[in-house]
Structures are given as structure tokens and as C-alpha cells.
Amino acid sequence: TSAFFIFISSSLDFTMPESFTLPTLDVLPYSIRVLFESSIRNCDGFLVKETDAMNILDWKTKQNNVEVPFCPARVVLQDFTGIPAMVDFAAMREAVRNAGGDPVKVNPACPTDLTVDHSLQIDFILKNQEMEFGRNRERLQFFKWSSKVFKNISIIPPETGMAHQVNLEYLSRVVFEVKDFLYPDSVVGTDSHTTMVNGLGILGWGVGGIETEAVMLGMPVTLTLPEVVGCELTGTASTLATSIDIVLSITKHLRQADVAGKFVEFFGSGVSQLSVADRTTIANMCPEYGAILSFFPVDNVTLKHLKHTGFDKAKLEVMEAYLKAVKLFRNDESSSREPEYSQVLQISLSSIIPYVSGPKRSQDRVAVNNMKSDFQACLNEKTGVKGFQIAVEKQNDIVPVQYEGNEYKLSHGCIVIAAVISCTNNCNPSVMLAAGLLAKKAVEAGLVVKPYIRTSLSPGSGMVTHYLSSSGVLPYLSKLGFEVVGYGCSTCVGNTAPLPEAIRNAIKQGDIIACGVLSGTKNFEGRLCDCVRANYLASPPLVVAYAIAGTVRIDFETEPLGIGFNGKSIYLRDIWPTRKELHTVEEECVISSMFKELKEKMEKGNKRWNSLEAPESALFPWDLKSTYIRCPSFFDKLVISPQAIENAHVLLYLGDSVTTDHISPAGSIARSSAAAKYLTNKGLTPREFNSYGARRGNDAVMTRGTFANIKLLNKFIGKPAPKTIHFPSGQTLDVFEAAELYQKEGVPVIILAGKKYGLGSSRDWAAKGPFLLGVKAVLAESYEKVHKSQLIGIGIAPLQFLPGENPNTLGLTGREQFSILFPPELSPGMTLDIKTSTGKVFSVIALFENDVEITLYKYGGSLNFVARRFL
């Protein structure tokens, strides 16, 4: 420690206080030590000050009380959020040129990697990968142009892997070495799964696209110095428990412990029993329980993993020596001193049993042995977060349906979508191989999957396909319908192929509660398909098992999956692979050559990408006819000081837990939506609509897609629908149409909401869209932190009701008009008065946490602020 500080203080502009005591570092959580190292290394007296470093060092007393800057080592983007970022960069070059500046100077200052992975759609076009590539050609050409003209950015081509998995397997350094200078790897990204790398001991988390662009331009991320919850893992998990079971169990414990907005750091004897794959799976789910990140410090297990993935011996030796020298290496010996934490949560791995999660939220866990009875309870419960309120006399209804010449019977609980996705099980052979071995045993026993079930296998990278193939289980998965559909985000983000027409009609005719089962991380209602109302998250082998059963209304202990050869009943226990079997296959198939092959694939790219032509001009040649890429209008609306909001109407009156999916959908574009009308007027057919995620580079589409989720529940309407009321005329309209009318009339609009507004994936269009709809403020009971920052970053005021108050307690109907006066000088956490057209006056809290957020808001958001800095 002494050598570390002597080196730092002699190399950088950092003065060690006389009162400083060296042992202080030993009690800091490892994650805080990474923040501390970054603050010293980047200390310039302007963006990062000495007081920031000392505040971090004094974490124990300063946690939750001060804001600190953090300069990550790199940025990771995926194409859904990466394309609007790069479109903004292109537009920024345009704005700088128009203002008389040099557009070539507009480049990322922080190393940035962009993976083209979210373009995948599971439909018939996947039969021809060339057509899939062609469908996205315009977007890919824009990315190719970006890779040519912008410095300090690397584009990972399509058909390579998912952004978070590529980040883990290929882009992660653990320790950076730049010009013989060593420092810890760290990252922020626009994907909520960025947290996955914390399983490798790399500090990283997801932020909004707007904040990410600021980091790309050399600005630090500002965060409240967080509390750190120490999660002590003890014991050993059951042989039947997979990583998913561990994830869902820990998710439940951490959600109950209220770790929202905090760091979680793992320690204890149980940590050493978890592989890096297990750790990354756990870290991957931290957005679901609200933590900023879940950190596993580098230890011997990490180094062993890195050795298998191709890190050479000399590099590993340097890495280990450096991390130990700066006290960032975790000693797994029981005698080693553990850091001091804000609080400690103990979890026994021995208590974990197999679970699934659903039917509407990932936090609602269901023990597999209780699945049948729990689904029955959901049918009985009133419509809500779990219930479907099906009348008792209709709960056993059966709807016969003809499909491919055979008759099948659909009933409540029938499975129509089953997707094995490896994004949450990346680099974790145990769960994916378990699915493959289970499939092998099932096929050999004579079991099949009904043909109308939409089955798919979406490996996170070629490495997964490699070990499934080399282990010999891939053909068996294929025989059950689980064929590889491509590499990229698919079912999780709503890119599911339409169900057969006959099945859709039968479901709607019988008002059947049909189910989807997937091994992903997102199961928001209506995300997979509009007629699939119950969605469960499960481990890959359980996805295969439920697909074979064809229903969730099954007790695996007492009821068979199906009838095999010779009329024999086959139970789950008959085909479930043992831990010994999995271990043997892992040893034979999961070898360093897989990582070597993946890295070679990354470096070579693919033929279609390599042959793709793109312009090389410093400015992008915008095509006015394009429906994918448009120069956005963000730089046209420069606001120097906050303006009063007078006589605003409420555009939407929403309840609790409104997700970013509700605000800005990422899935398919409904044919009756405002976005569909726009694209139809541009000459496109529904088959050419693609998805909202694919069209994030077009502000006209995305604005029309804002609040277009079919499950949006607006209290003005009283049922799920992307509709609202335009009060001056009394018309019920699409949200975009109503907002457009308000803007033509010069009337500002606001949004009323309940608790946890903005849950889910960080998504810049969940802020940009409302901004372009004319939304000036959101009044909610509470916010998801990342989304709150997004609102400020685009110029929308996040206002919060006082504790114990909400629209109901204040007697608000949402039909009033609201006036909000901003004083000339804003201050963090100040209260503002709101006056309604009915004469009611009440106070709210302006959720600006620091002077930086206030400055960004005054400048109309961070995009305009950064553009002004360039000029």
C-alpha cells in the first residue's frame, strides 16, 4: 500500500495529506478501492479534484452524503443503443461544422467498443442469413462509416455475439496496460447486462445512452458515493440447483434487503465455490434487484479462468502482482481480513432449490415443485402483478385446434414459446450442457415437443455453439426444435417469430392464458408476444423440460413429461443429467481453444461485413428518404435556463412500476401504431417494419413509438392500450397523436406516475421520446435512478411527490392543468410549488442531486452541453 501511494503521489498531481493513515485502505470494500484508484489516476483539479479522492477514501463516513466522479477505462455499446449514440455524434459533427468549427475534432475520447448484436429477429428470414444482413444493410453501412471516420471506436460486426457476452469473453482486460502503465479495467455501457463483467472483478454498470455519450467525450460519470452491501455466501448448493436457481434465490434475498442504488460485494467461503461463469450470471441479474452492480473481487478462481481463456502466463503474473500490490486481489483464505461494509447479508447456498420466475415479473419466484399450484392460484387471483382473474368455470376450458394436419388441445398454462438463450449463462457450460444432455436423454427415450411451440436456441456467442456441437448434444436439441437461430438478442427483447395463425386464433377465441418459458432475464408482460400473457424465466434444462411437457400445469415429481418408447412414462428425474455427467462433458468440451477460436473470429470479422461498402467523408451523407437514419433535432432546441411550465395538461396518468419497455418499446412495430402509419406512408409494408430497436436511429419512428406498448395502462383509459385523452377536444387518440395536437396548440404536457417510474433496461429513448413529445416534467412518487438521470440529461424535470403524498391523497384527477414555477437559481433537492387550474397548490421535490445535474438541465440536457463544449 505504501509503495502504491508513493508511486501515485510522485507520478500525478496528488498531495497526500499529513493526517493520512495508510491502513485506511485495508478496510475499504474492493469496489470502493477501484473508485479510489481511478480518482487518483485521473485527478486534474477540474473534472476530478483532490477532495473527490479524499471523500472516497473516507467512504465509511461519506457514503450517501457526497457526489464523486468516476472515469471508466472504456465504454461498451450495443447497436440498439449504439446507433442513436453514433447518430448523435454524426449530428454533433454537423452542428459543429454549421457553427464554424472543425467537425473532425468530434471523436470519442474514451475507448469505445460497439457490438452489432440486437438486430436479430427470429422469423423466416433467418433461413437466409444474407437476407437478414440485407434487411439491416442501411444501419450496418452507417456503423461501417462510423468505424472508418471516428477515432477511438471499434465496431464488432454482426453474427459475432451479444454485446455483454463479447464484453466478457473478448473485450475485458481485467488490468489495462497502456504505455507500460497499469490500471484496473472498468467499464460503463448502454446495456443493462454490462454489470456481468463484475463477475470477473471488473467494475462496471449500465448507464443511459445520454450519460454514455458524455463519457465517450471524456466526461466522468457522477454518482452518489454508494453504500456497499457485503453479501456473505456460505455452504454448497444442491446438485439440482443451476446458476439460474442461485441467481433467482440471491435476487430474492437482495430485493428483500433493499439494495436499490447500492453496490453489492460478495465475500465468504461460498464465493470460492462459484466459478466465474456462476459469478457473472449472478452479477448479470443485479439490475433486476436494483443494485448498481454486484462485485466479485479478482481471486485465484478468476486467474484460473483467465488462464483457460487464453491469457498468457507472463500477463497473468503481472496482473496478479499488480492487483496484490494495490490491494485489489481477494485472498480466499479464511484468515484474511474482510473489508468493512455498510451492512452484511448472509446467504446459505445450501438452502437454494430450483425455481422459475414469473408469470409477469422476474422478482416473483416460484419453486418448481410448487409451479402447478402457483399457476392455479394465478388463475384465481384478481388481475394484477400475478393474477389473471379467470372464472372458476372457465379454468379447465379446452380449445381444439388443427395444426399441420393434426388436432391439438390448448388450455390455460399451455406453452407456446420456449427459448433457450445463453445471455444469462454466458461462458457457463454447466447450464447449457445440462439442457443439451437432457435433450439427448429425452430423444433417446422417445419424447418430442409439439410442433406448434415456437422453440429456439440463441447462443450468446460461437463458443456456446462450439461446446454444444463438440459435446454431441446439438443434434438432439435440434430434434426437439431448439435450432440455432443466430447470435444476438432475440426473444428477450421481443424479437420472437409470430405464432402460427391457427394457434393465435385459438388462444384469443378461448381467452387462453398461454405461456412462454425462456432462460433470459426479462419477462415483462406482453414483451414476447401480445397473446402470450404468462412468461416464466427458467434455467435452460427446465426450458427444454417444460417444452416437452407442453404445459406449466405439471408436477414433475408425480406426473410424467410424456410417454416414451414402448408406452413407458418418462419423468423428469429419468432424464435430468447428474453433476458428474456435466463435469465430465465440461472437461472434455470446454477448453481454451474455444476462446481462441472466438478471438480469431472477432479479429477476422465476416465476409459480408468486410465487403460492405460505406462512405468515408468526415460528415455523414444523410439520406432524406431513409427510414432508419435521420439527423435528430436535439441540437435545435437549446435552452439556457429552465422555463416556467404554465397550464400544462397531463399527457398520461400512470401507476406503479412503469418500465422503460412501457415508455419506449424495443420489440416489433404493431400494424395499427403511429409508427406503422408513418412507415406505411413511406412506402414500407408490414414485413419491412423491422423493430423499434432497429430503428432507434430515426427520431420520427421512435417518437411515434414512445408509450406505444400494448400493455401501457393509462388511468385515463382504464385498460391496457397505448392511448390517451386529448382534453381540449375530448378525443381518445394514440399517445403520439395527442402529443402532436398539444404541441400544435402550444400547450406543454407533463406525466403523472406512481412508484418506481422507469424500471428496467437503461434506454435513452425512454427520455428522448417523451422530450420530443413535448413532455416538460414527470411527477412521480419515486424513480429508477438511471432513468431519472436520463430525464435530466435530455432536459425533462424529474419531480417527486412529498413522502406520503400521491395524486390520490392530493385529490388530483389528472384532468387539471398544472403550472410549475422554477426560480432563477436551482439547488439540489429543493422543493417547488405546483398550482392547478382548480386552485389547489402543493409542493414537490426537484430531484437534482448535485450542481452538475442542475447545469445539464439548464443547458437543455447533456447533449447540448457537450456540443457547446466542442464549440
Secondary structure, DSSP 8 states (H G I E B T S, - for coil): -HHHHHHHHHHSS----TT--GGGGGGS-HHHHHHHHHHHHT--SSSS-HHHHHHHHTHHHHTTT-EEEE--SEEEEEHHHHHHHHHHHHHHHHHHHHTTS-GGG---SS-EEEE--TT---SGGGG-HHHHHHHTHHHHHHHHHHHHHSTTEEEE-TTSB-HHHHIIIII--SEEEETTEEEE-EEEESSGGGGGGGGGT-EEEE--HHHHHHHHTT--EEEE---EEEEEEES---TT--HHHHHHHHHHHHHHTT-TTSEEEEESTTGGGS-HHHHHHHHHTHHHHT-SEEE--B-HHHHHHHHHTT--HHHHHHHHHHHHHTT-B---STTS-----SEEEEEEGGG---EEE-SS-TT-EEEGGGHHHHHHHHHHS-BTTTB----GGGTT-EEEEEETTEEEEEETTBEEEEEEE-GGGTT-HHHHHHHHHHHHHHHHHT----TTSEEEEE-SBHHHHHHHHHTT-HHHHHHTT--B--SS--GGGT------HHHHHHHHHTT--EEEEESSS---TTSS-TTEEEEEE--HHHHHHHHHHTBS---TTTS-SEE-GGG-EE-HHHH---HHHHHHHHHHH--HHHHHHHHHHHHH--HHHHH------SS----TT-SS----SGGG---SS---EEEEEEEEE--S--BHHHHS--SB--TTSHHHHHHHHTT--GGG--BTGGGTT-HHHHHHHTT--TT-B-TTTSSBSSEEEETTTTEEEEHHHHHHHHHHTT--EEEE--SSBTBSS--THHHHHHHHTTEEEEEES-B-HHHHHHHHHHT-EEEEE-TT--TTTTT--S-S-EEE---SS--TT-EEEEEETTS-EEEEEE---SHHHHHHHHTTSHHHHHHHHH-
